Amino acid sequence: MSKNILYSFLFSIFFLSGCYNDDYIESKPGASLEAVSNLNYEISGDEVILTWDLPQSYPEGVIEPVSVQISTLVNGNREAGNITLSDNPESYTYIPYDSANEYRFTVKVMADYDATEPHVSDLLYSLGNTIEF
């Protein structure tokens, strides 16, 4: 009898633990931000100067000015870091550049969003544009 109660209890726990709705995690309603365009780089001594153009317009509810997040990989190493620039930036200077290394920069637009619905993030971001050399 006690085995039946134990098995029934365990079955109930497993059954109930799988009953939840995570739709709000799997989707994000609304428009995303457009990506930066004209992403270019220039090497000057031990500096890499990245430049780009920000989107011309943003979806309703976006709070300006926007920010830009730059993810840097040096020789595939993620520890090279991320940096977020605020106030509508259109350039970034990376130091120190070494021609013996391989570099990959991913640039994303990020903006605060006036989210009034529960479970809607107050941050929007674009797909990243990447440049490698």
N, C-alpha and C positions, 0 to 999 in steps of 0.2 A: 504494500500500500504506500509506504513512504517513498519507494522508487518511482511510483506513478506520479506522486505529487511533485517530486523533484524534477522529473522529466517534463511534466506539464508546466512547471514554473520556468524551467530553462527555455522550453519552446516558446512560451509567452514572451519572455524577455527578448529572444532573437526575433520573433515576429514583430514586436512593437518597436524595436530599435531601428528597423528598416522603414518605418512609416513616418516620413517627414517630407516636406516639400522644399526643394532647394532651387526652384526656378529662378529666384532672384539672384542666385550665385552664378548661374550658368548664362545669364543674359543681362545686357545692360541696355535699357530702352533709350531711345533718342539717337541723335546723330553724333558721330565721333568728329574729332577735329581733323581738318585736312593736314597732310604732312607738309614739312618744309619743302621748298623747291630750290633748284639751282645750288645744290650743296657742292661746294668746291673747297679745295685746300691749296695752300701755298707754303712752301718750306723756305724759311729764312734763317740760316745758321742753325741754332739748336731749338728753333721754334717751329711749330706747325700752326698756321693761322687758318681756321675754318670759317667759311662764310656761307650764308644761306638767305633765302627770302621766306618770310613768314606768310601764312595764308592771308588773302585779301579780305576775307570775311569769316565770321564765326557763327555757329548756331545760336538761336535765341536762348538766353539764360546764361551765356558765358560771361564771366566777369573779367574785364580787361584791366590792366595789361596781363598778357600771358607770360608763361615761363617756358624755358627750353631745358630738357634734360639731355645730357650727353653721356653716353656709356663708352668707355675706352677700353679696348683690349690691345695689349702689347704682346706679340708672339702668342696669341690665344689665351693669355692670362687675364682672367676676370678681375683679379685684384688691382688692375691698373685703375679702376674706379669709375664712379659716376659723379657727375656734378650737375647741379640745377642752377641755371641762370635766370634771374627775374627781370621784369621790366622790358618786355619785347626785345630781347637780344637778337642780333643778327650776325654775331661773330664770336669767336672764342679762340684764345691762344693757348696751345698746349706746349708745356715745357717739361722736361728736356727731350728733344728729338734726337734719336740716334739712327743713322742710316742703316746700321746693321740689323735693326729690328723691323718686324712687320707690324703695321698699325691698322686698327679698325675702329672707326668712330660711328656710332649710331646716334642720330639727332631726332628727338621727339618733341612735339609741341604739347604743353600741359597747361590747363586752365582750370580755375575754380569755376564751379557750376552752381547756379541757384537751384538746388534740388529741394523740392517741397514734398515729394513723396517719400514714405519710409522705404528703406532698403535700396535707395537710389544713391549712388556715390555722388559726392559733391566735387569730384575731380574728373575731368575729361582729358583724354590724351589722344594723340594721333599715332598712326603707324609710324615706325621709324624709317628714316632714310639713312642708308649706310654708305660709307666711303672707305675703301681699303687701299693701302699702298705698302 
